[in-house]
Amino acid sequence: MLYMIIERFKKGKVKSLYERYSLEGRQLPPGIRYIGSWVDENVETCYQVMESPSEDLLHEWIDNWKDLCDFKIVRVITSVEARRKVLGR
């Protein structure tokens, strides 16, 4: 399953977030695959796509970062899957 993770960096915590990432990496539990991420120009929000067998596993990962970010998890499908779903092909 694919998920869009929307991370809103807590005020004053961005430098700490990048320092932790530099030292400890993403800290992903086994089973989660990082696909890609994009950050807004103000470096306030990060949009990450992850693949995970369950949302529960994502919450384990979030526990490592929730002191620095607020998270929203959105289940997503690819545009190809969306077209198939809508058109039935």
Rosetta constraint file for C-alpha pairs under 8 A:
AtomPair CA 1 CA 51 HARMONIC 5.53 0.50
AtomPair CA 1 CA 52 HARMONIC 5.54 0.50
AtomPair CA 1 CA 53 HARMONIC 5.85 0.50
AtomPair CA 1 CA 54 HARMONIC 7.23 0.50
AtomPair CA 1 CA 75 HARMONIC 7.45 0.50
AtomPair CA 1 CA 76 HARMONIC 7.86 0.50
AtomPair CA 1 CA 77 HARMONIC 7.99 0.50
AtomPair CA 2 CA 49 HARMONIC 6.89 0.50
AtomPair CA 2 CA 50 HARMONIC 5.79 0.50
AtomPair CA 2 CA 51 HARMONIC 4.55 0.50
AtomPair CA 2 CA 52 HARMONIC 6.49 0.50
AtomPair CA 2 CA 75 HARMONIC 5.99 0.50
AtomPair CA 2 CA 76 HARMONIC 5.52 0.50
AtomPair CA 2 CA 77 HARMONIC 6.40 0.50
AtomPair CA 3 CA 49 HARMONIC 5.62 0.50
AtomPair CA 3 CA 50 HARMONIC 5.31 0.50
AtomPair CA 3 CA 51 HARMONIC 6.23 0.50
AtomPair CA 3 CA 52 HARMONIC 7.53 0.50
AtomPair CA 3 CA 73 HARMONIC 6.53 0.50
AtomPair CA 3 CA 74 HARMONIC 5.46 0.50
AtomPair CA 3 CA 75 HARMONIC 4.42 0.50
AtomPair CA 3 CA 76 HARMONIC 5.34 0.50
AtomPair CA 4 CA 47 HARMONIC 6.63 0.50
AtomPair CA 4 CA 48 HARMONIC 5.57 0.50
AtomPair CA 4 CA 49 HARMONIC 4.63 0.50
AtomPair CA 4 CA 50 HARMONIC 6.56 0.50
AtomPair CA 4 CA 73 HARMONIC 6.02 0.50
AtomPair CA 4 CA 74 HARMONIC 5.08 0.50
AtomPair CA 4 CA 75 HARMONIC 6.29 0.50
AtomPair CA 4 CA 76 HARMONIC 6.41 0.50
AtomPair CA 5 CA 46 HARMONIC 7.91 0.50
AtomPair CA 5 CA 47 HARMONIC 5.75 0.50
AtomPair CA 5 CA 48 HARMONIC 5.00 0.50
AtomPair CA 5 CA 49 HARMONIC 6.19 0.50
AtomPair CA 5 CA 50 HARMONIC 7.37 0.50
AtomPair CA 5 CA 71 HARMONIC 6.76 0.50
AtomPair CA 5 CA 72 HARMONIC 5.82 0.50
AtomPair CA 5 CA 73 HARMONIC 4.80 0.50
AtomPair CA 5 CA 74 HARMONIC 6.35 0.50
AtomPair CA 6 CA 45 HARMONIC 6.99 0.50
AtomPair CA 6 CA 46 HARMONIC 5.89 0.50
AtomPair CA 6 CA 47 HARMONIC 4.81 0.50
AtomPair CA 6 CA 48 HARMONIC 6.54 0.50
AtomPair CA 6 CA 71 HARMONIC 5.65 0.50
AtomPair CA 6 CA 72 HARMONIC 5.07 0.50
AtomPair CA 6 CA 73 HARMONIC 6.48 0.50
AtomPair CA 6 CA 74 HARMONIC 7.96 0.50
AtomPair CA 7 CA 45 HARMONIC 5.50 0.50
AtomPair CA 7 CA 46 HARMONIC 5.03 0.50
AtomPair CA 7 CA 47 HARMONIC 6.41 0.50
AtomPair CA 7 CA 48 HARMONIC 7.96 0.50
AtomPair CA 7 CA 69 HARMONIC 5.86 0.50
AtomPair CA 7 CA 70 HARMONIC 5.66 0.50
AtomPair CA 7 CA 71 HARMONIC 4.74 0.50
AtomPair CA 7 CA 72 HARMONIC 6.65 0.50
AtomPair CA 8 CA 44 HARMONIC 5.97 0.50
AtomPair CA 8 CA 45 HARMONIC 4.55 0.50
AtomPair CA 8 CA 46 HARMONIC 6.61 0.50
AtomPair CA 8 CA 69 HARMONIC 5.39 0.50
AtomPair CA 8 CA 70 HARMONIC 5.15 0.50
AtomPair CA 8 CA 71 HARMONIC 6.45 0.50
AtomPair CA 9 CA 13 HARMONIC 6.65 0.50
AtomPair CA 9 CA 14 HARMONIC 6.17 0.50
AtomPair CA 9 CA 44 HARMONIC 5.30 0.50
AtomPair CA 9 CA 45 HARMONIC 5.95 0.50
AtomPair CA 9 CA 46 HARMONIC 7.81 0.50
AtomPair CA 9 CA 68 HARMONIC 6.17 0.50
AtomPair CA 9 CA 69 HARMONIC 4.41 0.50
AtomPair CA 9 CA 70 HARMONIC 6.51 0.50
AtomPair CA 10 CA 14 HARMONIC 7.11 0.50
AtomPair CA 10 CA 44 HARMONIC 7.94 0.50
AtomPair CA 10 CA 68 HARMONIC 5.55 0.50
AtomPair CA 10 CA 69 HARMONIC 5.16 0.50
AtomPair CA 10 CA 70 HARMONIC 6.93 0.50
AtomPair CA 13 CA 17 HARMONIC 6.18 0.50
AtomPair CA 13 CA 68 HARMONIC 5.66 0.50
AtomPair CA 13 CA 69 HARMONIC 7.98 0.50
AtomPair CA 14 CA 18 HARMONIC 6.39 0.50
AtomPair CA 14 CA 43 HARMONIC 7.75 0.50
AtomPair CA 14 CA 44 HARMONIC 7.73 0.50
AtomPair CA 14 CA 68 HARMONIC 7.38 0.50
AtomPair CA 15 CA 19 HARMONIC 6.12 0.50
AtomPair CA 16 CA 20 HARMONIC 6.10 0.50
AtomPair CA 16 CA 68 HARMONIC 7.59 0.50
AtomPair CA 17 CA 21 HARMONIC 6.18 0.50
AtomPair CA 17 CA 65 HARMONIC 7.97 0.50
AtomPair CA 17 CA 68 HARMONIC 6.25 0.50
AtomPair CA 18 CA 22 HARMONIC 6.07 0.50
AtomPair CA 19 CA 23 HARMONIC 6.33 0.50
AtomPair CA 20 CA 24 HARMONIC 5.76 0.50
AtomPair CA 20 CA 25 HARMONIC 7.28 0.50
AtomPair CA 21 CA 25 HARMONIC 4.55 0.50
AtomPair CA 21 CA 26 HARMONIC 6.04 0.50
AtomPair CA 27 CA 61 HARMONIC 6.74 0.50
AtomPair CA 27 CA 64 HARMONIC 7.19 0.50
AtomPair CA 28 CA 32 HARMONIC 6.27 0.50
AtomPair CA 28 CA 33 HARMONIC 7.89 0.50
AtomPair CA 28 CA 61 HARMONIC 5.66 0.50
AtomPair CA 29 CA 57 HARMONIC 7.20 0.50
AtomPair CA 29 CA 60 HARMONIC 7.19 0.50
AtomPair CA 29 CA 61 HARMONIC 6.29 0.50
AtomPair CA 31 CA 52 HARMONIC 6.22 0.50
AtomPair CA 31 CA 53 HARMONIC 6.95 0.50
AtomPair CA 31 CA 57 HARMONIC 7.91 0.50
AtomPair CA 32 CA 50 HARMONIC 6.81 0.50
AtomPair CA 32 CA 51 HARMONIC 5.71 0.50
AtomPair CA 32 CA 52 HARMONIC 4.66 0.50
AtomPair CA 32 CA 53 HARMONIC 7.38 0.50
AtomPair CA 32 CA 57 HARMONIC 7.43 0.50
AtomPair CA 32 CA 58 HARMONIC 7.50 0.50
AtomPair CA 33 CA 50 HARMONIC 5.63 0.50
AtomPair CA 33 CA 51 HARMONIC 5.00 0.50
AtomPair CA 33 CA 52 HARMONIC 6.47 0.50
AtomPair CA 34 CA 48 HARMONIC 7.81 0.50
AtomPair CA 34 CA 49 HARMONIC 6.57 0.50
AtomPair CA 34 CA 50 HARMONIC 4.69 0.50
AtomPair CA 34 CA 51 HARMONIC 6.51 0.50
AtomPair CA 35 CA 48 HARMONIC 7.49 0.50
AtomPair CA 35 CA 49 HARMONIC 5.41 0.50
AtomPair CA 35 CA 50 HARMONIC 5.37 0.50
AtomPair CA 35 CA 51 HARMONIC 7.09 0.50
AtomPair CA 36 CA 48 HARMONIC 5.74 0.50
AtomPair CA 36 CA 49 HARMONIC 5.49 0.50
AtomPair CA 36 CA 50 HARMONIC 7.35 0.50
AtomPair CA 37 CA 46 HARMONIC 6.77 0.50
AtomPair CA 37 CA 47 HARMONIC 5.44 0.50
AtomPair CA 37 CA 48 HARMONIC 4.14 0.50
AtomPair CA 37 CA 49 HARMONIC 6.29 0.50
AtomPair CA 38 CA 46 HARMONIC 5.69 0.50
AtomPair CA 38 CA 47 HARMONIC 5.21 0.50
AtomPair CA 38 CA 48 HARMONIC 6.51 0.50
AtomPair CA 39 CA 43 HARMONIC 5.97 0.50
AtomPair CA 39 CA 44 HARMONIC 7.42 0.50
AtomPair CA 39 CA 45 HARMONIC 5.74 0.50
AtomPair CA 39 CA 46 HARMONIC 4.32 0.50
AtomPair CA 39 CA 47 HARMONIC 6.23 0.50
AtomPair CA 40 CA 44 HARMONIC 6.50 0.50
AtomPair CA 40 CA 45 HARMONIC 5.72 0.50
AtomPair CA 40 CA 46 HARMONIC 6.58 0.50
AtomPair CA 52 CA 57 HARMONIC 7.08 0.50
AtomPair CA 52 CA 58 HARMONIC 7.18 0.50
AtomPair CA 53 CA 57 HARMONIC 7.54 0.50
AtomPair CA 54 CA 58 HARMONIC 7.08 0.50
AtomPair CA 55 CA 59 HARMONIC 6.57 0.50
AtomPair CA 56 CA 60 HARMONIC 6.71 0.50
AtomPair CA 57 CA 61 HARMONIC 6.71 0.50
AtomPair CA 58 CA 62 HARMONIC 6.19 0.50
AtomPair CA 59 CA 63 HARMONIC 6.21 0.50
AtomPair CA 60 CA 64 HARMONIC 7.33 0.50
AtomPair CA 61 CA 65 HARMONIC 7.34 0.50
AtomPair CA 62 CA 66 HARMONIC 5.74 0.50
AtomPair CA 62 CA 71 HARMONIC 7.57 0.50
AtomPair CA 65 CA 69 HARMONIC 6.26 0.50
AtomPair CA 66 CA 70 HARMONIC 6.11 0.50
AtomPair CA 66 CA 71 HARMONIC 7.53 0.50
AtomPair CA 77 CA 81 HARMONIC 6.07 0.50
AtomPair CA 77 CA 82 HARMONIC 6.50 0.50
AtomPair CA 78 CA 82 HARMONIC 6.24 0.50
AtomPair CA 79 CA 83 HARMONIC 6.16 0.50
AtomPair CA 80 CA 84 HARMONIC 6.32 0.50
AtomPair CA 81 CA 85 HARMONIC 6.05 0.50
AtomPair CA 82 CA 86 HARMONIC 6.17 0.50
AtomPair CA 83 CA 87 HARMONIC 5.84 0.50
AtomPair CA 83 CA 88 HARMONIC 7.72 0.50
AtomPair CA 83 CA 89 HARMONIC 7.80 0.50
AtomPair CA 84 CA 88 HARMONIC 5.00 0.50
AtomPair CA 84 CA 89 HARMONIC 4.87 0.50
AtomPair CA 85 CA 89 HARMONIC 7.43 0.50
